[in-house]
Amino acid sequence: MAVTTLDPRTALVVIDLQAGIVAAPTRPHTGADVVARSVELADAFRARDLPVVLVRVSFAADGADAVPGRTEAGAGGARPEGWDVVVDELSGHPGDIGITKRNWGAFHGTGLDVQLRRRGITQIVLTGIATSIGVESTARAAHEHGYHVTLATDAMSDMDAEAHRNSVERIFPRLGETGTTAEILELLAKTR
């Protein structure tokens, strides 16, 4: 279903727009395009005194707090210094909520749900990288937590174009509504 409405208490939740992830090659949108569209949304949310949540993934240098369990993909090895720092274009706004996660999704093991509920949030708009991993996992959990979910499909991207397409076309319509940055901005202008 295409995006139809935004609740008066909607938050923008930006997933993993941090140095080491934005620098990776993504499809169908570049990291720079995802950042630019997320900034556009963040600026509009801030102008309306609506929460902006900046989620990043990070682990201790020794990996002690990484998610346990065997996977065929492996842990990915050592990461360069500063890989987990939120990009400059989004950081530096004192009213934003910062969440650090250790999992794919932004709800499990974090204070995200508490932060949203304390502010009376009933809906979230999601952006970020990677569509099929952090964004989709967060969208699934948001849906399970009872939030209305909106996904800004041109403000997210993936390392695999087919994985992005699968999430956008098959998974997201079952979890919420999808729309472009421009469509969401248009609805946001009408909301308050």
BELFENPE-V188564 format. One line per field, one symbol per residue. burial: + if it has 16 or more other ideal C-beta (glycine too) atoms within 10 Angstrom, else -. Layout:
BEGIN
burial=???
END
This chain:
BEGIN
burial=--+--++--+++++++++++++---+--+-+--++-++++++-++----++++++++++-----------------------++-++--+-----++-+++-+++++--+-++-++----+-+++++++++++++++++++++---+++++++++++++---++-+++--++--+++++-+-+++-++----
END
